Amino acid sequence: MFVTPIHQTTGTGGWPRPPACLVAARLEEPPEGARITVAGLVILRQRPGTAKGVIFLTLEDETGVVNIVVWRKIYERFRRAVIAGRLLRVTGRMQRAHSVTHVIAEEIEDISPMLDHLLAPQGAP
């Protein structure tokens, strides 16, 4: 199945949807192992001591939440974005296990400057 990326603003309030990002509500569409891009506000960062350096992020967009798994090597490469980013764009592979969907991060981009668009009045550039 082919998943059409979202290229324009979607949802209520004109949420600034970064190009080619899939909204959380459509995560059931891509097949296992598909490479996708998601974006959202960081609502949770976890680094359990028993996880051997794995970091878990939860992003929220206007349609729901996305669980992100960040392996140590990826964390080292994108450390600043993982630690300080408030709004992230994550590209990675879909993984489904026990009715839970995760995105295994391959690239992480801090797009926090786009938060200013959320505060701008509707119709403003």
N, C-alpha and C positions, 0 to 999 in steps of 0.2 A: 504494500500500500504506500502511495506517495503522500507525504504531508505537505500541504501548501503553507509556506511561511506567512506570517502576518507582517505586512509592510507599512501599514498606516496606523494612526492612533485608533484605539479601540476602547470599548467599555464606556462607562459613565465618567464624566468629568474630563474627557480628553486625555486620558493617561498617555504619556509619551512612550510609545512602544518602539524600542530600538529596532532597526531593520532586521528582518529575518528571524524574529523571536517567536517562539511558540508559547501561547498562554497556558497556564496551569490546567485549565479546564479541558484542554485538548491532549493532555499527556497520554491518554489511553490510545490515541490514534497511531503513533509510530510503532513499528515492530521492535521487538527486543534487539538491542545492539545498534539501533539506528543512531546516527550522529545528529544531535539537535542543539539548538541554542535557546536558552530561557533567560529571562531577566526579572528582577524583582528586588524589593526592599529586603535587607537582611534582618530577619526577626529573631534568629537564633544562631549562635556559634557554639559548638561543643567540641571539646578535645578530651575525651575520656582517657584516663591513665591506662586503661586496659586495652585501648584501641591501637596500640603500637604506632603512634604518630599520625593516625588518621583523624581528619577533622570533618565534622558534620555541620553543614550549613542548612538553614531553612530560609528560602526566599518566598516572599509573598507578592503576588501581582493582584490585579483587580478581580481575578476569577478564582483564586485559591492559592495553595502553597506548593512548593517544589522542594523535595529533599535532594541535597547535593552531598556527594561523598568526595572528599579531597584527599588523595593519597599524599604521603610525605614528599615525594619528589615534585609533585605539582605544587604543593604548598610552598616549598622552597623557591620555586620559580616565580610564583605569584603572591609571595608573602604579604607585601604591602596591601594589595587589594583584599586579600582574605582577612587581614587584621583590621584595616581601617575603612574599607568600603562600606557605605550605607546602602548603595544601590549597585548591584552587580549584574553583569551579563556573563553567563557561563555557557560554554560549549563543551559537550561531552557525549557519552554513550548512554543510551537508555538501559536500565537494568530493572527487571521485575523479579521479586522473590517474596513469597508468602503474602501475596496481595498488596505489597508495598512497592511503589515505583521510585527509583532513584535515578539521578543523573550522575554518572561517574565523570568528574571534571577532567577536562583536557586543557582548557584555556579559561582564564578568569580575567575579566576586565572591570575595573572600577569606573562606573559611569555615574557616580554621585553628582557631578555637575548638572545632570539632567533633572535632578530634584527641583531645581528652580522652576522648571516648566510646570510642576505640579502646583506651585503657589501662584503662578501667573493667572490672571483672569482668563476665562474661556474666550477664544478668538484672538488672544494676543499671540504674537510670534514666539 
